């Protein structure tokens, strides 16, 4: 958006299962612009 080079970052979201002590971790990648905070999810490999 602003012309700055986007950077690929990996994030992990941890969800807790209600009523249990179990957690579920989901990893995903997103492109992030360090200047203007614009981001979008990266496409899956092979897509």
N, C-alpha and C positions, 0 to 999 in steps of 0.2 A: 504494500500500500504506500509506504513512505519512501521506498527505494533502497532501504537497508537490506542486507543479506539475511534471509531467514535461517534459523538454526533448528536442527532436529533434536528434540528432547524426548526422553522416555519417562513416563510417569507411571506410578502405581497407586491404585485406589483400593483401600481395604474396607470391605463391608462386613459388618457384624450381623450374624444371623439372629433374629429376635428369639428370645427364649432359650438360647443355647450359648455356649462359650466358643462356638466355632466362628471362624472368620473366612472370608473369601477374598483373595487378592487378584485384581485384574490389572494387567499391564497394557499400556497403549502408548503410541508415539504420536507426537504432534509437532508441527512446524511453528516456531515462535519467532516473532520479530522483537529484538531487544530494545528497539527505539520507540515503537508506538504500541506495544502490547497486543498487536494483532496475532491471532493464532488460528490454525485449522488442523484437523486430524490428518495424520499421514495415511496414505492408502496401504492396504495389505500388500505384502510381497507377492508378485506374480499377477497383480490385478491391472 
